[in-house]
Amino acid sequence: MTAATDVSTQPRLVLPTIGCGTWAWGNRLLWGYDPSMDPELQAVFNRCVSGGVTLFDTGDSYGTGRLNGRSESLLGQFAADYTGPNQEQICLATKLAAYPWRLTRGAMRRACGASAERLQRPVDLAQLHWSTGNYAPWQEGALLDGLADLYEQGQVKGIGLSNFGPKRLRWVHQRLAQRGVPIATLQVQYSLLSTYPVTELDVTAVCAELGIRLIAYSPLCLGLLTGKYGLDKPLPGGLRGWLFRRMLPGIQPVLDTLGAIAQSRDKTLAQVSLNWCICKGTIPIPGAKSVTQAEDNLGALGWQLDSGEVEELDQAAGRCDRTMVQNIFQTR
Ligand SMILES: NC(=O)c1ccc[n+]([C@@H]2O[C@H](COP(=O)([O-])OP(=O)(O)OC[C@H]3O[C@@H](n4cnc5c(N)ncnc54)[C@H](OP(=O)(O)O)[C@@H]3O)[C@@H](O)[C@H]2O)c1
């Protein structure tokens, strides 16, 4: 292991109001990715950065089959090619998988090195993709120590977690605090149709107490909260279609309320959904597959729902009798 650098001189992690998720970039199975989409994805990247959406979330497990690592490689290529506004603010966040064969702190450091190679630059934010707390709690200590090594050695600007609940988060915080390593971010599945991490687990309060920024993943509930999918409208194929067919009969209160607010404010449902996440103090990272979608999502910036509208949406969410299934790795 190399010696720790002076972390007080490390470049700071700067996070924008909204980020962009790139799970779909390289994923054929769930998201229908095809390499012919790459020029459009590059245009998405460019539009996001120029519009101030400078945080990109990826993962070293992203990309199906032979396309594994594709999301990181595309991001690396796009970031290297980009010149324009906000270039210096680009923040590439990857998630390192807690694979069962990653058992040592060295394995985490090597994984981050491999991500940095695909990204063609150092990783800005390295996150542990999921907690092993629900099935192999003994594995997690070494993975966290490896993450902390990356920060201490100045290889990343910050470290983060994903799918951790408050109890496990406090345990990690205590472990890393002993080394003076801060947790910059926590990612949870959070949207109007997935309020569990906040309403049931209360992660917001713990994050505020521990100085951790909360990132909302799948903030559009995989596209359902854009209003473009319905029982009388075409559904995507595969697992998403199956899931949407199951959810749609029970989520009308949210779709109706989103629609009414969107109309009164001359916004789209996606913009209102993302703005709700921002009002809740989170950084939403919607996935985007086209410039039109990226442009639409950018329209969630520069205005704010009032407290009455947030309350209406909260109540509508409470009236839905179907919600998004929680990530199996989410701990308490
Ligand atoms: N930490 C974790 O375990 C974890 C888990 C899941 C996701 N994530 C991260 O969170 C990111 C976002 O979540 P997500 O991609 O799962 O779902 P999402 O952001 O809720 O939905 C994204 C999808 O919705 C559609 N869409 C996006 N913007 C739209 C717009 N303005 N109008 C119409 N349709 C629009 C697109 O799909 P279609 O065009 O096909 O409808 C897009 O791929 C991921 O990319 C990933 O980086 C993290």
The ligand as a Tripos MOL2 file, in Angstrom:
@<TRIPOS>MOLECULE
LIG
   48    52     1     0     0
SMALL
NO_CHARGES

@<TRIPOS>ATOM
      1 N1        -27.1620    2.4390   -6.9570 N.am      1 LIG1
      2 C1        -27.9310    1.5840   -7.5810 C.2       1 LIG1
      3 O1        -28.0860    0.4310   -7.1600 O.2       1 LIG1
      4 C2        -28.6660    2.0470   -8.8080 C.ar      1 LIG1
      5 C3        -29.7590    1.3050   -9.2940 C.ar      1 LIG1
      6 C4        -30.4250    1.7820  -10.4170 C.ar      1 LIG1
      7 C5        -30.0280    2.9510  -11.0320 C.ar      1 LIG1
      8 N2        -28.9330    3.6340  -10.5520 N.ar      1 LIG1
      9 C6        -28.4590    4.8810  -11.2240 C.3       1 LIG1
     10 O2        -29.5120    5.7990  -11.3520 O.3       1 LIG1
     11 C7        -29.6360    6.2100  -12.7090 C.3       1 LIG1
     12 C8        -31.0630    6.6090  -13.0400 C.3       1 LIG1
     13 O3        -31.9520    5.5670  -12.7910 O.3       1 LIG1
     14 P1        -32.5840    4.6810  -13.9540 P.3       1 LIG1
     15 O4        -31.8160    4.8880  -15.1960 O.co2     1 LIG1
     16 O5        -32.7090    3.3360  -13.3560 O.co2     1 LIG1
     17 O6        -34.0790    5.1990  -14.1060 O.3       1 LIG1
     18 P2        -34.7800    6.6100  -14.2590 P.3       1 LIG1
     19 O7        -33.8120    7.6930  -14.2170 O.co2     1 LIG1
     20 O8        -35.8900    6.6160  -13.2910 O.co2     1 LIG1
     21 O9        -35.4190    6.4570  -15.7220 O.3       1 LIG1
     22 C9        -34.5860    6.6020  -16.8330 C.3       1 LIG1
     23 C10       -35.3150    6.2320  -18.1180 C.3       1 LIG1
     24 O10       -36.5160    6.9640  -18.2550 O.3       1 LIG1
     25 C11       -36.6820    7.3860  -19.6160 C.3       1 LIG1
     26 N3        -36.5820    8.8560  -19.5980 N.ar      1 LIG1
     27 C12       -35.6400    9.6220  -18.9730 C.ar      1 LIG1
     28 N4        -35.9060   10.9250  -19.0890 N.ar      1 LIG1
     29 C13       -37.0450   11.0140  -19.8010 C.ar      1 LIG1
     30 C14       -37.8270   12.0940  -20.2430 C.ar      1 LIG1
     31 N5        -37.5270   13.3430  -19.9330 N.pl3     1 LIG1
     32 N6        -38.9560   11.8240  -20.9540 N.ar      1 LIG1
     33 C15       -39.3030   10.5730  -21.2480 C.ar      1 LIG1
     34 N7        -38.5920    9.4790  -20.8610 N.ar      1 LIG1
     35 C16       -37.4710    9.7030  -20.1370 C.ar      1 LIG1
     36 C17       -35.5620    6.7160  -20.3960 C.3       1 LIG1
     37 O11       -35.9490    5.3880  -20.7820 O.3       1 LIG1
     38 P3        -36.9330    5.0390  -22.0120 P.3       1 LIG1
     39 O12       -36.7130    6.0620  -23.0690 O.co2     1 LIG1
     40 O13       -36.5520    3.6580  -22.3970 O.co2     1 LIG1
     41 O14       -38.3110    5.0980  -21.4160 O.co2     1 LIG1
     42 C18       -34.5020    6.5940  -19.3430 C.3       1 LIG1
     43 O15       -33.5300    5.6340  -19.6390 O.3       1 LIG1
     44 C19       -29.1040    4.9850  -13.4780 C.3       1 LIG1
     45 O16       -28.8060    5.2860  -14.8250 O.3       1 LIG1
     46 C20       -27.9220    4.6210  -12.6240 C.3       1 LIG1
     47 O17       -26.8250    5.4730  -12.9130 O.3       1 LIG1
     48 C21       -28.2740    3.2130   -9.4410 C.ar      1 LIG1
@<TRIPOS>BOND
     1     1     2 1
     2     2     3 2
     3     2     4 1
     4     4     5 ar
     5     4    48 ar
     6     5     6 ar
     7     6     7 ar
     8     7     8 ar
     9     8     9 1
    10     8    48 ar
    11     9    10 1
    12     9    46 1
    13    10    11 1
    14    11    12 1
    15    11    44 1
    16    12    13 1
    17    13    14 1
    18    14    15 2
    19    14    16 1
    20    14    17 1
    21    17    18 1
    22    18    19 2
    23    18    20 1
    24    18    21 1
    25    21    22 1
    26    22    23 1
    27    23    24 1
    28    23    42 1
    29    24    25 1
    30    25    26 1
    31    25    36 1
    32    26    27 ar
    33    26    35 ar
    34    27    28 ar
    35    28    29 ar
    36    29    30 ar
    37    29    35 ar
    38    30    31 1
    39    30    32 ar
    40    32    33 ar
    41    33    34 ar
    42    34    35 ar
    43    36    37 1
    44    36    42 1
    45    37    38 1
    46    38    39 2
    47    38    40 1
    48    38    41 1
    49    42    43 1
    50    44    45 1
    51    44    46 1
    52    46    47 1
@<TRIPOS>SUBSTRUCTURE
     1 LIG1         1 GROUP 0 **** ****
